[in-house]
Amino acid sequence: MINTSKILIPRFDRPVDPTAILVIKEVHKAAKALGFPVLLVGATARIILLENVFGLNAGRATTDVAFAFALDT
């Protein structure tokens, strides 16, 4: 299978919040150690895509960082 997805990179002039990056890295590290696939979801995912990648002013109502995990049971 060929991956044709475009790689999305935050813009240099719109860096991702350093606290959010720290949280994302720590959760990713823990999920990897446990063997759980993890996906960033919610407002933080939306803000990163709209503001940091596409440069739009999306606004933010919350500051939480939400994740979804794929588990067998």
C-alpha angles and dihedrals in degrees: 000000000000119000108224097171116129113241109238117212127185114249118256091233092050108047121186116256107273092223091054090049091052092051092046092050094049094048091046091050092050093045091049091050089052093044094241119141108230134198128195108231140167131036096339092055089048093049093048091052099041102034107023099035104028099027096234124143100239100162125223131238098178138035099206123119112221130195138187122212128202109225133171095224 
